[in-house]
Amino acid sequence: MPSRMKCKTMVGPGKKYKSMEDCMSYGGKKMGKTQKAGTSSKSEQDMVGTAVGKSQNVRMKNRLKKQSMSTGY
């Protein structure tokens, strides 16, 4: 979590955070899900890797789709 002094510089219109509360809570509630009971850390890491791969594939497909529409073929 950022310090109070650092948050003061990052809060405001056009800055990274809208409120001081958002800045101070960064890292706490935005970290991600906790590990489920009965799963190994390896399987949790595999799930994260799969999710990252899927999101990269979606972004690539969207980029290619936009690219093909702009060329006019």
C-alpha positions as CSV (number, residue, x, y, z in Angstrom):
1,M,0.0,0.0,0.0
2,P,1.3,3.5,-0.8
3,S,2.1,5.8,2.1
4,R,-0.2,8.7,3.0
5,M,2.2,11.2,1.6
6,K,2.5,9.4,-1.7
7,C,-1.3,9.1,-1.9
8,K,-1.7,12.8,-1.6
9,T,0.2,13.3,-4.8
10,M,-1.7,10.6,-6.7
11,V,-5.3,11.7,-5.8
12,G,-7.3,14.2,-7.7
13,P,-8.8,15.0,-11.1
14,G,-6.8,13.5,-13.9
15,K,-4.6,11.5,-11.5
16,K,-4.4,7.8,-10.8
17,Y,-6.9,7.6,-7.9
18,K,-10.2,9.4,-7.5
19,S,-10.2,9.4,-3.7
20,M,-7.7,9.0,-0.8
21,E,-9.5,5.8,0.3
22,D,-9.0,4.2,-3.1
23,C,-5.3,4.9,-2.9
24,M,-4.8,3.8,0.7
25,S,-6.7,0.5,0.1
26,Y,-4.7,-0.4,-3.1
27,G,-3.2,-3.8,-2.6
28,G,-5.7,-4.9,0.0
29,K,-9.0,-5.5,-1.9
30,K,-7.5,-5.4,-5.4
31,M,-5.0,-8.1,-4.9
32,G,-7.0,-11.0,-6.1
33,K,-8.8,-14.1,-4.8
34,T,-7.5,-16.2,-2.0
35,Q,-6.5,-19.8,-2.6
36,K,-9.4,-22.2,-2.3
37,A,-9.2,-25.0,0.2
38,G,-8.1,-28.3,-1.3
39,T,-6.1,-26.9,-4.2
40,S,-2.4,-26.7,-4.5
41,S,-0.5,-23.5,-5.1
42,K,0.7,-25.1,-8.4
43,S,-2.8,-25.5,-9.7
44,E,-3.7,-22.0,-8.6
45,Q,-0.7,-20.7,-10.6
46,D,-1.8,-22.7,-13.6
47,M,-5.3,-21.2,-13.4
48,V,-3.8,-17.7,-13.3
49,G,-1.6,-18.5,-16.3
50,T,-4.6,-19.8,-18.2
51,A,-6.5,-16.6,-17.5
52,V,-3.7,-14.5,-18.6
53,G,-3.3,-16.5,-21.8
54,K,-7.0,-16.2,-22.6
55,S,-7.1,-12.5,-22.1
56,Q,-4.0,-12.1,-24.4
57,N,-5.8,-14.2,-27.0
58,V,-8.9,-12.1,-26.8
59,R,-6.9,-8.9,-27.2
60,M,-5.0,-10.3,-30.2
61,K,-8.3,-11.4,-31.9
62,N,-9.8,-8.0,-31.3
63,R,-6.7,-6.3,-32.7
64,L,-6.7,-8.5,-35.8
65,K,-10.4,-7.9,-36.3
66,K,-10.0,-4.1,-36.1
67,Q,-7.0,-4.4,-38.4
68,S,-8.9,-6.4,-41.1
69,M,-11.8,-4.0,-41.0
70,S,-9.6,-0.9,-41.5
71,T,-7.8,-2.3,-44.5
72,G,-11.1,-2.7,-46.4
73,Y,-10.6,-6.3,-47.7
